[in-house]
Amino acid sequence: MRGAAQQVAADRVPAVVRRAQTTRFPAAVKTAWKLKSDRSYEAEFTLKGVGVAVKYDSTGMWLETETDITRQQVPPRLLDSLIRQFPGYRIIETQHLEPRSGPPLFEIHLQNAREVVKAQLDSAGRVISRSSKPVPRGQ
């Protein structure tokens, strides 16, 4: 659930964006590209067995890096905060988010019978942003 995006072939990604990706993550191979709804480009790849998604604007400027983490890597105070703020939800995805500006965040995706919620929390467990969408059919 990395947001609305359209798969795009690497040769359709501006060269300056591809160069920025190669410079920032030279060890990344098998990069899948997406064009996001905000017109940024997202490079998705696996690095040392960990899923990574990196966003760039159309000029190649780095915007953010999302790194998959395990539930055990989420600080206990954040898990406690999630349990209080989202009763009845289960955690389905956990990520560490390093934005271009501002402090690092944790991005947690939760689900109940009706919706999937994407919540970004600071290190104190405060919800900084929240979005949701209906649970996909068949789940």
N, C-alpha and C positions, 0 to 999 in steps of 0.2 A: 504493500500500500504506500508507494512512494509518491502518490499524487497523480493527477491527470497528466498523461504523457502519451506521445506518439513515437513508436519505434522509428528510427531514422538510420539509414545506411551511413557508414563512416565517411564515404565520399560526399555525402550531403551536409556534413558538419564543416563549418568554416575551418580552413587550414590553421588559422591563428588559435582556434579552440583546441584542435587536435594537438598542436605543438605545446600549448599550455599543459595539457594532460600528460603528454610524454615527458615534459620537463619535470612536472610535479610528482608523477608516479612512473618513473622509468621501468620499474619491474612489473608493471601491470600488463597482462596479456589478455587476449580475448575480451576486449572492451566492447560492451553493448551500449549504443547511444540512444538517447531519447530527447525529443524536443518537448519541453514542459509547457504547460498552459501559459506561464508567464514569459515565454519565448527564450528561456534559458536552456542550456544544453546540459544533460546529465550523462556522465560516463559511469557505467556500472561494471564492476569487475570483482574478482576474488584475488586477495593478496594474502599470502601465507595462510590460506584456508579460511579467511574472514571476508565476508561480503562488504564491499565499499561502494558508495555512490557519491560522486563529486559533481557539483554544479558549477558552471561557468556562464558568464554572460556572453553575448555574441562577439565581444572583443577579446575574449580569452581571459578575462579577469575572473579569478577564483572567487566563488561566492560562499560555498560551504562544503563540508565533508561529513557524510553520515557513515558511521561504522557499526556493523552489527555487533552486538554484545550479548552475552548470555544473561539470563535472569539473575544468576548469581553475581554478576558484575554490576547490577543495579544496587546502589546503596540502600540498606535496610530502611532508612528514614523515608526514602522515596516510595518504597513498596508500602510502608505504613500509610503514607499520604494517599497513595492510589486506592488502597482498601477503603479508607474513610470517604474519599471523594467519588469513588465509582463502585459502590456496593453492587454485587450481582454480576460484575464484569469479570472476564478472565483475560489475562495478558496473552497476546498472540505474537507480538514482535517487540523487540527491545533494541534500541540504537543509541549511540553516543553521537551528538551533533556538535560539530565545531563550526560556528558561523564566522564569516569574515569580520564582523564587528559584534562585540558583546561577549559575554561569558559562554563557555561550553554549556550545552543543555543535554537532557536526556529526552529522547522521543520514544514514547511508549504507545503501542497500539493495543487497544482493548476491545473486547466484543461481548455483547450479550445477545439475546435472541432477536433483538430488533435492529441493532446498529453496531457499526465499527467506529470506534473513536480513536483519533490520533491526538495525543496530548503531549505537549512539550513542557517539561518541568525544569526548574533551576535546581541547583545542588541542595537547596533547602527543602525541596519538595513542593514549591509553589507552582501552580499551573500557569504558564506564561501564555500559552495559546492552546486552543482546542478546536477541532473540527470533527465532523461526523458524517457518515453516509449509511444508508440502509445496508443490512447484511445481504450479500449477494445470494441470489436464489440457489437453492440446493445445498446450503450450508447449515 
